[in-house]
Amino acid sequence: MTATATPTRSGLARQLFLDLALPLIVYYGLRAAGVDQWWSLLLSGVVPVISVLVKFARTRTLDLLAVFVISIVALSLVISVMTGDARTMLIRDAWLGMVFGLVALWLLGSVWIGRPAPMYIYRAFVLAKVGPDGLRAWESKWDTDREFRHGMRVLTFVWGCAGLLNVIVTLIGAYLLPLDLAPAVLNASWPVIVVPTGIFHLWYTKRRNLRA
């Protein structure tokens, strides 16, 4: 069990460094060296693409999210080359944020319509954890346990609000913040929002007995 957990943690830390820290290091390193904003953003934006390509070369696998991210980066780079506008490259993050904003709207809508979205999102995890019988028992709580229904709705509402907040911060950062400040804000916004939301999730699901 220990041997399996350690590579997972190290892999997650490595991915966070490549996706979050390294682009900022490249951007602000280039700016400190006197490189202009356009080239700094261009070169820092290529970092995630290189990471995905290296992973593909090693594993011969390419997930849909990686393809989407590469498409957004490529489109923003083409547009920015045509316009010469550095802010266009920041707006690609706003486009990506809008996609996750649609997910947030789905979460919020499911609070009042049908079953909350996490009931479907968590299904595979519950099945892997407790098996088919455990999954049926967990899902049946929705029909028999009023407290469970209330707890799932609260949890879904919190995650939906967190997603929308991230979209708002991303849009403000991409369109309004100074160019040298925006990359740091855009890269820091989602962990600043997701980490406390995740901590609340763990606390609330245990307190309200929402786990399988």
C-alpha positions as CSV (number, residue, x, y, z in Angstrom):
1,M,0.0,0.0,0.0
2,T,2.8,2.4,0.9
3,A,4.7,1.8,-2.4
4,T,1.6,2.7,-4.3
5,A,0.7,5.8,-2.4
6,T,4.2,7.4,-2.6
7,P,4.4,7.6,-6.4
8,T,0.9,9.0,-6.5
9,R,1.8,11.9,-4.2
10,S,5.1,12.5,-6.0
11,G,3.4,12.4,-9.4
12,L,0.8,14.9,-8.2
13,A,3.4,17.2,-6.8
14,R,5.4,17.0,-10.1
15,Q,2.2,17.8,-12.1
16,L,1.4,20.8,-10.0
17,F,4.9,22.1,-10.4
18,L,4.8,21.7,-14.2
19,D,1.3,23.2,-14.6
20,L,1.3,25.8,-11.9
21,A,4.8,26.8,-10.7
22,L,7.0,26.3,-13.8
23,P,5.0,28.6,-16.2
24,L,5.3,31.4,-13.5
25,I,9.0,30.8,-13.0
26,V,9.5,31.0,-16.8
27,Y,7.4,34.1,-17.1
28,Y,8.8,36.1,-14.2
29,G,12.3,34.9,-14.9
30,L,12.1,36.2,-18.5
31,R,10.6,39.5,-17.3
32,A,13.5,39.9,-14.8
33,A,15.9,39.3,-17.7
34,G,14.3,42.1,-19.6
35,V,12.2,40.1,-22.1
36,D,8.9,41.9,-23.0
37,Q,5.5,40.7,-21.9
38,W,4.5,39.2,-25.2
39,W,7.5,36.8,-25.5
40,S,7.4,36.0,-21.8
41,L,3.7,35.0,-21.9
42,L,4.3,33.1,-25.2
43,L,7.2,31.0,-23.8
44,S,5.6,30.4,-20.4
45,G,2.4,29.3,-22.2
46,V,4.3,26.6,-24.1
47,V,5.4,24.9,-20.9
48,P,2.2,22.9,-20.3
49,V,2.2,21.9,-24.0
50,I,5.7,20.5,-23.7
51,S,4.7,18.7,-20.5
52,V,1.8,17.0,-22.3
53,L,3.9,16.1,-25.3
54,V,6.6,14.5,-23.1
55,K,4.0,12.5,-21.2
56,F,2.5,11.3,-24.5
57,A,6.0,10.3,-25.8
58,R,6.5,8.3,-22.6
59,T,3.1,6.6,-22.2
60,R,1.5,6.9,-25.7
61,T,-1.6,8.1,-24.0
62,L,-3.3,11.5,-24.4
63,D,-6.4,12.4,-22.3
64,L,-9.2,14.6,-23.6
65,L,-8.5,17.4,-21.1
66,A,-4.9,17.6,-22.3
67,V,-6.0,17.8,-25.9
68,F,-8.5,20.6,-24.9
69,V,-5.8,22.6,-23.1
70,I,-3.4,22.3,-26.0
71,S,-6.1,23.4,-28.4
72,I,-6.8,26.5,-26.3
73,V,-3.1,27.4,-26.0
74,A,-2.6,26.9,-29.7
75,L,-5.6,29.0,-30.6
76,S,-4.6,31.8,-28.3
77,L,-1.0,31.7,-29.6
78,V,-2.1,32.0,-33.2
79,I,-4.5,34.9,-32.4
80,S,-1.8,36.7,-30.4
81,V,0.8,36.2,-33.2
82,M,-1.7,37.8,-35.6
83,T,-2.6,40.7,-33.3
84,G,0.6,41.1,-31.4
85,D,-1.4,41.5,-28.2
86,A,0.0,39.9,-25.1
87,R,-3.3,40.1,-23.2
88,T,-4.8,37.7,-25.8
89,M,-2.7,34.9,-24.3
90,L,-4.1,35.6,-20.9
91,I,-7.7,35.5,-22.2
92,R,-7.1,31.8,-23.1
93,D,-7.3,31.1,-19.3
94,A,-10.6,33.0,-19.3
95,W,-11.9,30.7,-22.0
96,L,-10.9,27.7,-20.1
97,G,-12.4,29.2,-17.0
98,M,-15.7,29.6,-18.8
99,V,-15.8,25.9,-19.7
100,F,-15.5,25.1,-16.0
101,G,-18.1,27.7,-15.3
102,L,-20.5,25.7,-17.3
103,V,-19.7,22.7,-15.0
104,A,-20.4,25.0,-12.1
105,L,-23.8,26.0,-13.5
106,W,-24.6,22.3,-14.0
107,L,-23.8,21.7,-10.3
108,L,-25.9,24.6,-9.2
109,G,-28.8,23.6,-11.4
110,S,-28.7,20.0,-10.1
111,V,-29.3,21.3,-6.6
112,W,-32.9,22.0,-7.5
113,I,-33.5,19.7,-10.5
114,G,-33.2,16.0,-10.1
115,R,-30.4,14.5,-8.1
116,P,-27.3,16.6,-7.3
117,A,-24.5,16.2,-9.9
118,P,-22.0,14.7,-7.4
119,M,-24.3,11.6,-7.1
120,Y,-23.3,10.8,-10.6
121,I,-19.7,12.1,-10.4
122,Y,-18.9,10.1,-7.3
123,R,-20.6,6.9,-8.6
124,A,-17.4,5.3,-10.0
125,F,-15.5,6.1,-6.8
126,V,-18.2,4.6,-4.5
127,L,-18.4,1.5,-6.7
128,A,-14.6,1.0,-6.5
129,K,-14.7,1.6,-2.7
130,V,-17.6,-0.5,-1.5
131,G,-18.7,-2.6,-4.6
132,P,-22.1,-2.9,-6.3
133,D,-24.1,-3.6,-3.1
134,G,-22.5,-0.7,-1.3
135,L,-23.2,1.6,-4.2
136,R,-26.9,0.6,-4.2
137,A,-27.1,1.2,-0.5
138,W,-25.4,4.7,-0.8
139,E,-27.7,5.7,-3.7
140,S,-30.8,4.5,-1.9
141,K,-30.2,7.0,0.8
142,W,-31.4,9.7,-1.6
143,D,-34.9,8.2,-1.5
144,T,-35.0,7.3,2.2
145,D,-32.9,9.8,4.1
146,R,-33.9,13.5,4.2
147,E,-30.7,14.5,5.9
148,F,-28.7,12.9,3.2
149,R,-30.6,14.7,0.5
150,H,-30.1,18.0,2.3
151,G,-26.4,17.4,2.8
152,M,-25.8,16.5,-0.8
153,R,-27.6,19.6,-2.0
154,V,-25.5,21.8,0.4
155,L,-22.3,20.2,-0.8
156,T,-23.2,20.6,-4.5
157,F,-24.1,24.2,-3.9
158,V,-20.8,25.0,-2.3
159,W,-18.8,23.4,-5.2
160,G,-20.9,25.2,-7.7
161,C,-20.3,28.6,-6.0
162,A,-16.6,27.8,-5.8
163,G,-16.5,27.1,-9.6
164,L,-18.3,30.3,-10.4
165,L,-16.0,32.3,-8.1
166,N,-13.0,30.9,-10.0
167,V,-14.5,31.9,-13.3
168,I,-15.1,35.5,-12.1
169,V,-11.6,35.8,-10.8
170,T,-10.2,34.4,-14.0
171,L,-12.2,36.8,-16.1
172,I,-11.2,39.8,-14.0
173,G,-7.5,38.7,-14.1
174,A,-7.5,38.2,-17.8
175,Y,-9.2,41.4,-18.8
176,L,-8.5,44.0,-16.1
177,L,-5.3,43.2,-14.1
178,P,-1.9,44.6,-15.1
179,L,-0.2,42.1,-17.4
180,D,2.7,41.4,-15.0
181,L,0.3,40.7,-12.1
182,A,-2.3,38.7,-14.0
183,P,-0.3,35.5,-14.5
184,A,0.3,35.1,-10.8
185,V,-3.3,35.7,-9.9
186,L,-4.6,33.4,-12.6
187,N,-2.3,30.5,-11.5
188,A,-3.0,31.0,-7.8
189,S,-6.8,31.6,-8.0
190,W,-7.9,28.0,-8.4
191,P,-5.8,26.4,-5.6
192,V,-6.7,29.3,-3.2
193,I,-10.4,28.5,-4.0
194,V,-10.2,24.7,-4.3
195,V,-8.1,23.9,-1.3
196,P,-10.5,25.3,1.4
197,T,-13.5,24.0,-0.5
198,G,-11.9,20.5,-0.5
199,I,-11.2,20.8,3.2
200,F,-14.8,21.7,3.8
201,H,-15.9,18.8,1.6
202,L,-13.9,16.3,3.7
203,W,-15.2,17.8,7.0
204,Y,-18.8,18.1,5.8
205,T,-19.1,14.6,4.2
206,K,-17.8,13.0,7.4
207,R,-19.9,15.1,9.7
208,R,-23.1,14.5,7.8
209,N,-22.4,10.9,7.0
210,L,-22.5,11.4,3.2
211,R,-19.7,9.0,2.5
212,A,-20.3,5.4,1.3
